[in-house]
Amino acid sequence: MPYRRLPNTDSARIRALDAAIETEYIFPVGELALSYRIINEAKSFVEEFRRIHTFYQQSFAEQVKASRKFQEQTRMARMYISHFIQVLNLAAIRKEVKPEQKRLYGLDPYNHTVPDLTNENALLEWGEKIIRGENERIRQGGLPIYNPTIAKIKVHYEIFKESFTNQKILRQNTDGYQRQLVQLRKKADEIILEIWNQAEKKFQEMETEKRIENCKKYGIVYYNRRSEKLPQPND
């Protein structure tokens, strides 16, 4: 015996609601299986559901697109900051920079390892420390470090920082629409379930093939069980 199953995607939910609403314009007044109350409820609901679903898709697509660019900008900022710290450490080892001056950058004077920059927040923190420390050391009369210069570091750091903020906003927008959809899905399923129940009740006295054929016009999707074949129109 074929069985129905509620839609499991937002697009399928919208199609089911649209199909039910369309029956109002297909069947004469006396033949419509659905109450006007449920049709009107579906009409008012589906537009809000469609709107939030569209906003979510657009926001998610924009987030994915921006994420590719952000990953490259993050890689560049991490590479330049890491390289600068390595050069600074070598300069301190050669006494070209006083080891104690590394404290200006938030670094241990006698620890020549590069801090963990894998985390984006750590990259923000250390980028700021390095820029501030180099500017302060130069202000105190120290010679600038070259290859890379702090100006080059700052360019890539600022690009990364702006992109990080933008990516955070995009993620918040997408999560916000996602939370709204979670709430709306529950209501969508309730409306679809009532529509399907009304349609099946209307045609419950018909033989299986005819009943399924009529119910499908109201958006019901049937699935055949294992070892069963769903009746086809031309069988």
Disulfide bonds with the S-S distance in Angstrom:
none
